[in-house]
Amino acid sequence: MDRTMAEDDKQVEFGTLAEQKDEDGYDDRPEDDADDGGNKPENSILYGRDNEIKSLKTIYQSMVNGASEGQRQIVFLAGYSGMGKTSLVQEFVRQVSLPNGHMSEGKMNEGHPRPSFISGKFSQIKTGDPFSALLQALNGYALQLMAFEDEAQSADSERRDEPRRLQKRLAEHDIVRGNHNFQILCETVMPALEDLLPRSFEEKEVDQDTTSTLDTAHSANTHSTCRDINQIKFVFQSAIKAIATAERPMILFIDDLQWSDEASCQLLTELLKDSSLKNVMFIGSYRSNEINFEENDDTPLLGFARLKTELSEGSSSSLPPPHEMDIANLSSDSVAQFIADSLGKTTTDVGSITEAVYSKTLGNAFFVKQALEELKRKNVIYYDV
C-alpha cells in the first residue's frame, strides 16, 4: 500500500498528528498485540554525535597508523544516564569495523586493521561480585570465537581459525591448558576458554580420567586463587596481550564504571599502566553525577575514582594520558531531526512537538525516545499503514 497521503489531510508517509486524547484514548496494549499501524519504523541513526565519533576515530587511527603506532589509548566517557554513551561506542566500533572505515574528513589508511570489540558492563546489583564486567567481556569474546568456529561452511577462514591462533599466542604468554595460569584465567574472567581451546588426543584421554579431580581442585582453589590478586593481575594482562595484536587491535569497552568493584579496578589499573601493552584502546564510561573525585583524610579515593586519578597522574612519553570526553545533552536541532525522521516529516513540521519534548527532556537521548513513545501511547502521534 502507498503510505503517502494527501497533505491537506495532515497525513504523511509515516506519521499523523492527532489531537491530545484523554486517558480513555491511551493505547496500553503490548506491542505484540497492537496492529501494524501502532508500530513505528525503527530509527537506529545516531544523532548529534558527529564530533565525538570523529574524535574516537582519530584516537583509534593514532594507535593503528599514527606516529605512536601500537601505543595503548584510554578514553573516558562521562555523562548522565541516558546520554547515549553506549550507543556512541557501538556506532564508533561499527564504523571502524567497516573495510577502509572513513574519517569525517578524509579516509583512514587503506587496509587499516579492523578491531576485536570486547565489552562488559558493571551492574548496580552486582557491585560486590569481583570481575563481573571483565568476565562478561572476556568470556563473551571466547563465546564469540566458539560461534565463529562452528561456522564450518563460513568463507571467512580467518575467523574460523582464530581459536588456534589464540591458543598459540596464549602459550607464548605461558597460558597453556592444564597449567596454573590457565586455571586462574578460567576461574576468574574467562571460563569459556576451557571449551574454546582445542584439545590434543592425549589431553582428551587424560581429561576423561581427571575431570572429577580437576573439579575438586577448582572448588578448593577458587578462594585461594582469588585472594592472590597479583597472580590474577599477571594472567589477566597476559590474556589481553595475547588477544590484542597489530593485525587485530582490541577495543575494550567497560560500561558503568561507577559501579565497578575494587578488585576489577586494580586489574584495570595494572593493565593500563603497563608500558608494554600495545594495540589496545580502552574505553570506559561512567555516570559523572555518581562519582566523587574529591579526596581528603576522611574519604580516600576508592575503586574507579582512584583508577582514573592514577592513570591521569601516571602518564609519560610511553603512557599517553587518558582522553576525556563529556557526553552532553543533544541540541534542540538534533532532537528536531530525530523526531522529524521518526515521523517522516520535516523539522519545520515537528516544531511544536520538538519544543514540547525538548523542554521536558533537555535533550537527554533516552528521555527523548521515551517521550515519543509516551506521545504515541496517548495517541498524540500515531502511524499509518
C-alpha positions as CSV (number, residue, x, y, z in Angstrom):
1,M,0.0,0.0,0.0
2,D,1.1,3.5,-0.8
3,R,1.6,5.2,2.6
4,T,1.8,8.7,1.2
5,M,-1.5,10.6,1.9
6,A,-2.7,14.0,0.8
7,E,-1.1,16.8,2.7
8,D,-4.4,18.5,3.2
9,D,-5.4,15.5,5.3
10,K,-2.4,16.3,7.5
11,Q,-1.1,12.8,6.9
12,V,2.4,11.9,5.8
13,E,4.4,8.9,4.9
14,F,5.0,7.5,8.4
15,G,3.1,9.6,10.9
16,T,0.0,11.5,11.7
17,L,-0.5,14.2,14.3
18,A,-3.7,13.9,16.3
19,E,-5.3,16.0,18.9
20,Q,-4.4,15.2,22.6
21,K,-6.7,12.4,23.9
22,D,-7.7,11.8,27.4
23,E,-6.9,8.7,29.5
24,D,-9.6,6.7,27.7
25,G,-7.7,7.2,24.5
26,Y,-4.5,5.5,25.6
27,D,-3.2,2.5,23.7
28,D,-2.0,0.3,26.5
29,R,-1.7,-2.9,24.5
30,P,1.7,-4.6,24.4
31,E,3.3,-4.0,21.0
32,D,2.9,-7.7,20.1
33,D,-0.9,-7.2,20.4
34,A,-1.1,-3.9,18.6
35,D,-1.9,-3.8,14.9
36,D,0.7,-2.9,12.4
37,G,-0.4,0.7,12.4
38,G,0.8,1.0,16.0
39,N,4.5,0.2,15.3
40,K,6.8,2.9,14.0
41,P,9.8,2.1,11.9
42,E,13.0,1.5,13.9
43,N,15.3,4.6,13.9
44,S,18.8,3.4,14.5
45,I,20.6,6.6,13.4
46,L,22.9,8.2,15.9
47,Y,22.1,11.9,16.2
48,G,24.2,14.8,17.3
49,R,27.4,12.9,17.9
50,D,29.5,13.5,14.8
51,N,32.2,15.3,16.7
52,E,32.5,12.6,19.3
53,I,32.7,9.9,16.6
54,K,35.4,11.8,14.8
55,S,37.4,12.2,18.0
56,L,37.2,8.5,18.8
57,K,38.2,7.5,15.2
58,T,41.1,9.9,15.4
59,I,42.3,8.3,18.6
60,Y,41.9,4.8,17.1
61,Q,43.8,5.8,14.0
62,S,46.7,7.2,16.0
63,M,47.0,3.8,17.6
64,V,47.0,1.7,14.5
65,N,48.5,4.1,11.9
66,G,50.0,7.1,13.7
67,A,53.4,8.0,14.9
68,S,52.7,6.2,18.2
69,E,51.7,3.1,16.3
70,G,50.5,0.3,18.7
71,Q,50.6,2.5,21.8
72,R,47.7,1.9,24.1
73,Q,45.0,4.5,24.3
74,I,42.5,5.3,27.0
75,V,39.2,7.2,26.6
76,F,36.8,8.0,29.5
77,L,33.3,9.0,28.5
78,A,31.4,10.9,31.2
79,G,27.8,11.8,31.3
80,Y,24.5,11.4,33.0
81,S,22.4,8.3,32.5
82,G,20.6,8.2,29.2
83,M,23.0,10.4,27.2
84,G,23.7,7.6,24.7
85,K,27.3,6.8,25.7
86,T,26.9,3.1,24.8
87,S,25.2,3.9,21.5
88,L,28.1,6.2,20.7
89,V,30.7,3.5,21.3
90,Q,28.7,1.0,19.3
91,E,28.4,3.3,16.3
92,F,32.1,4.2,16.5
93,V,33.0,0.4,16.5
94,R,30.6,-0.2,13.6
95,Q,32.4,2.5,11.5
96,V,36.0,1.4,12.2
97,S,35.0,-2.2,11.6
98,L,34.0,-1.4,8.0
99,P,36.6,-2.0,5.3
100,N,38.5,1.2,4.8
101,G,36.4,2.9,7.5
102,H,36.3,6.6,6.7
103,M,37.0,9.6,8.8
104,S,34.7,12.6,8.9
105,E,37.3,14.4,6.9
106,G,39.3,12.1,4.6
107,K,39.9,8.4,4.9
108,M,41.8,6.1,7.2
109,N,44.7,4.4,5.5
110,E,43.6,1.7,3.3
111,G,43.9,-1.8,4.8
112,H,43.7,-0.5,8.3
113,P,43.2,-3.3,10.8
114,R,39.6,-4.0,12.0
115,P,39.3,-4.3,15.7
116,S,38.2,-7.0,18.1
117,F,35.4,-5.4,20.1
118,I,35.2,-6.7,23.7
119,S,32.7,-5.2,26.1
120,G,31.4,-5.6,29.6
121,K,29.1,-3.7,31.9
122,F,29.1,-3.3,35.6
123,S,25.8,-3.6,37.4
124,Q,24.5,-1.9,40.5
125,I,23.1,-5.1,41.8
126,K,26.5,-6.9,41.3
127,T,28.8,-4.3,42.9
128,G,30.1,-7.0,45.3
129,D,30.9,-9.5,42.6
130,P,34.6,-9.3,41.6
131,F,35.5,-9.0,38.0
132,S,31.8,-9.2,36.8
133,A,32.3,-6.8,33.8
134,L,35.7,-8.2,32.9
135,L,34.3,-11.7,33.0
136,Q,31.4,-10.6,30.7
137,A,33.9,-9.1,28.3
138,L,36.5,-11.8,28.0
139,N,34.1,-14.7,28.3
140,G,31.9,-13.1,25.7
141,Y,34.9,-12.9,23.4
142,A,35.6,-16.6,23.9
143,L,32.0,-17.5,23.2
144,Q,32.1,-15.4,20.1
145,L,35.1,-17.2,18.8
146,M,33.3,-20.5,19.5
147,A,30.4,-19.4,17.4
148,F,32.9,-18.5,14.6
149,E,34.5,-21.9,14.9
150,D,31.1,-23.6,14.5
151,E,30.6,-21.9,11.1
152,A,32.1,-24.8,9.3
153,Q,30.8,-23.5,6.0
154,S,31.9,-20.0,6.6
155,A,34.0,-18.4,3.8
156,D,35.8,-16.4,6.5
157,S,38.5,-18.9,7.4
158,E,40.4,-16.2,9.3
159,R,37.6,-16.0,11.9
160,R,37.2,-19.8,12.0
161,D,40.9,-20.3,12.7
162,E,41.2,-17.7,15.3
163,P,40.9,-20.1,18.3
164,R,44.0,-22.0,17.2
165,R,45.9,-18.7,16.7
166,L,44.8,-17.5,20.1
167,Q,46.0,-20.8,21.7
168,K,49.4,-20.2,20.2
169,R,49.6,-16.6,21.4
170,L,48.4,-17.6,24.9
171,A,51.2,-20.3,25.0
172,E,53.7,-17.5,24.3
173,H,52.5,-15.9,27.5
174,D,52.7,-19.1,29.5
175,I,49.0,-19.8,29.5
176,V,48.7,-23.4,28.4
177,R,45.9,-25.8,29.0
178,G,46.4,-27.6,32.3
179,N,48.9,-25.2,33.8
180,H,48.3,-22.8,36.8
181,N,47.9,-19.7,34.7
182,F,45.3,-21.4,32.5
183,Q,43.4,-22.5,35.6
184,I,43.4,-19.0,37.1
185,L,42.2,-17.4,33.8
186,C,39.3,-19.9,33.6
187,E,38.3,-19.5,37.2
188,T,38.3,-15.7,37.2
189,V,37.4,-14.0,33.9
190,M,37.3,-16.5,31.1
191,P,35.7,-19.8,31.9
192,A,34.6,-20.4,28.3
193,L,38.3,-20.8,27.4
194,E,38.1,-24.3,28.7
195,D,35.7,-25.2,25.8
196,L,37.3,-22.9,23.3
197,L,40.8,-24.2,23.0
198,P,41.2,-27.4,21.1
199,R,42.5,-30.4,23.0
200,S,45.0,-32.9,21.7
201,F,44.1,-36.6,21.6
202,E,46.3,-37.2,24.7
203,E,44.6,-34.3,26.5
204,K,41.2,-35.7,25.8
205,E,42.2,-39.1,27.1
206,V,43.6,-37.6,30.3
207,D,40.6,-35.3,30.7
208,Q,38.2,-38.3,30.9
209,D,40.1,-39.7,33.8
210,T,40.7,-36.4,35.7
211,T,37.5,-34.4,35.3
212,S,36.4,-35.1,38.9
213,T,39.9,-34.4,40.2
214,L,40.0,-31.0,38.4
215,D,36.5,-30.1,39.6
216,T,37.6,-30.8,43.2
217,A,40.7,-28.8,42.7
218,H,38.7,-25.9,41.2
219,S,36.4,-25.9,44.2
220,A,39.2,-26.0,46.7
221,N,41.4,-23.5,45.0
222,T,39.0,-20.8,43.8
223,H,39.0,-18.8,47.0
224,S,42.8,-19.0,47.5
225,T,43.3,-18.1,43.8
226,C,41.0,-15.1,44.1
227,R,42.9,-13.9,47.1
228,D,46.2,-13.8,45.2
229,I,45.4,-10.7,43.3
230,N,48.9,-10.4,41.9
231,Q,48.6,-13.7,40.1
232,I,45.3,-12.7,38.7
233,K,46.7,-9.4,37.5
234,F,49.5,-11.2,35.7
235,V,47.3,-13.7,34.0
236,F,44.7,-11.0,33.0
237,Q,47.4,-8.8,31.5
238,S,48.9,-11.8,29.6
239,A,45.5,-12.7,28.2
240,I,44.8,-9.2,27.0
241,K,48.2,-9.0,25.3
242,A,47.6,-12.4,23.6
243,I,44.3,-11.3,22.2
244,A,45.3,-7.8,21.0
245,T,47.6,-7.8,18.0
246,A,48.7,-5.3,15.4
247,E,46.6,-7.3,12.8
248,R,43.5,-7.2,15.1
249,P,43.7,-4.4,17.7
250,M,41.4,-4.6,20.7
251,I,38.7,-2.1,21.6
252,L,37.9,-2.9,25.2
253,F,34.7,-1.1,26.4
254,I,33.7,-1.3,30.0
255,D,30.4,0.4,30.8
256,D,29.1,1.9,34.1
257,L,32.4,2.1,35.8
258,Q,30.8,4.0,38.7
259,W,29.6,0.5,39.9
260,S,33.0,-1.2,39.5
261,D,34.4,-3.3,42.3
262,E,37.8,-2.7,43.9
263,A,39.4,-5.9,42.5
264,S,38.4,-5.1,38.9
265,C,39.8,-1.6,39.3
266,Q,43.1,-3.0,40.4
267,L,43.3,-5.3,37.4
268,L,42.4,-2.4,35.0
269,T,44.9,0.0,36.7
270,E,47.8,-2.5,36.4
271,L,46.8,-3.3,32.8
272,L,46.6,0.2,31.6
273,K,49.8,1.4,33.4
274,D,51.8,-1.4,31.7
275,S,54.1,0.4,29.2
276,S,54.4,-2.9,27.2
277,L,50.7,-3.0,26.5
278,K,50.1,-2.5,22.8
279,N,47.2,-2.4,20.3
280,V,44.5,-1.8,23.0
281,M,42.1,1.1,23.0
282,F,40.3,1.1,26.3
283,I,37.0,3.0,26.6
284,G,35.4,3.4,30.0
285,S,32.1,5.1,30.5
286,Y,30.7,6.3,33.8
287,R,27.9,8.5,35.2
288,S,29.6,11.7,36.2
289,N,27.0,12.6,38.8
290,E,27.6,9.4,40.7
291,I,31.4,9.6,41.2
292,N,33.3,11.7,43.8
293,F,36.8,12.6,42.7
294,E,37.5,14.8,45.8
295,E,39.9,13.2,48.2
296,N,40.5,14.1,51.8
297,D,41.7,12.4,55.0
298,D,38.2,11.1,55.8
299,T,37.2,9.9,52.3
300,P,40.2,8.4,50.4
301,L,39.7,7.7,46.7
302,L,38.5,4.2,46.1
303,G,37.6,2.0,43.1
304,F,37.1,3.8,39.8
305,A,37.8,7.2,41.3
306,R,41.3,6.1,42.3
307,L,41.8,4.2,39.0
308,K,41.1,7.3,36.9
309,T,43.2,9.5,39.1
310,E,46.2,7.2,39.0
311,L,46.0,6.8,35.2
312,S,45.8,10.6,34.7
313,E,48.7,11.3,37.0
314,G,50.9,8.4,35.8
315,S,51.2,9.4,32.2
316,S,54.5,9.6,30.4
317,S,56.0,9.5,27.0
318,S,55.3,5.8,26.8
319,L,52.0,6.1,28.5
320,P,49.9,8.9,27.0
321,P,47.3,10.4,29.3
322,P,43.6,9.4,29.1
323,H,41.4,11.3,26.7
324,E,38.3,12.6,28.5
325,M,35.0,13.3,26.7
326,D,31.9,14.8,28.4
327,I,28.8,13.5,26.6
328,A,26.3,16.3,26.8
329,N,22.6,16.6,26.0
330,L,21.5,16.6,22.4
331,S,20.9,20.0,20.9
332,S,17.4,21.1,20.1
333,D,18.3,20.8,16.4
334,S,19.4,17.2,16.8
335,V,16.2,16.4,18.7
336,A,14.2,18.1,16.0
337,Q,15.9,16.0,13.3
338,F,15.4,12.8,15.3
339,I,11.7,13.5,15.7
340,A,11.3,14.5,12.1
341,D,13.0,11.4,10.8
342,S,10.9,9.2,13.2
343,L,7.7,10.7,12.0
344,G,8.6,11.0,8.3
345,K,8.2,14.8,8.5
346,T,10.4,17.9,8.2
347,T,11.9,19.6,11.1
348,T,9.5,22.6,10.4
349,D,6.5,20.2,10.6
350,V,7.5,19.0,14.1
351,G,8.5,22.3,15.6
352,S,5.7,22.3,18.2
353,I,6.4,18.7,19.2
354,T,10.2,19.4,19.4
355,E,9.6,22.4,21.6
356,A,7.5,20.3,24.0
357,V,9.8,17.3,24.0
358,Y,12.9,19.3,24.4
359,S,11.5,21.4,27.3
360,K,10.7,18.2,29.2
361,T,13.9,16.2,28.4
362,L,16.5,18.9,27.9
363,G,17.9,16.7,25.1
364,N,18.6,13.6,27.1
365,A,18.6,11.0,24.3
366,F,16.9,8.2,26.3
367,F,14.2,10.5,27.6
368,V,13.6,11.9,24.1
369,K,12.8,8.4,22.9
370,Q,10.7,7.7,25.9
371,A,8.8,11.0,25.3
372,L,8.0,10.0,21.7
373,E,6.7,6.6,22.9
374,E,4.5,8.3,25.5
375,L,3.1,10.6,22.9
376,K,2.4,7.5,20.8
377,R,0.8,5.8,23.7
378,K,-1.5,8.7,24.3
379,N,-2.3,8.8,20.5
380,V,-0.9,12.3,20.2
381,I,1.0,10.8,17.3
382,Y,0.2,7.6,15.5
383,Y,1.4,5.7,12.5
384,D,-0.5,4.9,9.3
385,V,-0.4,1.7,7.5
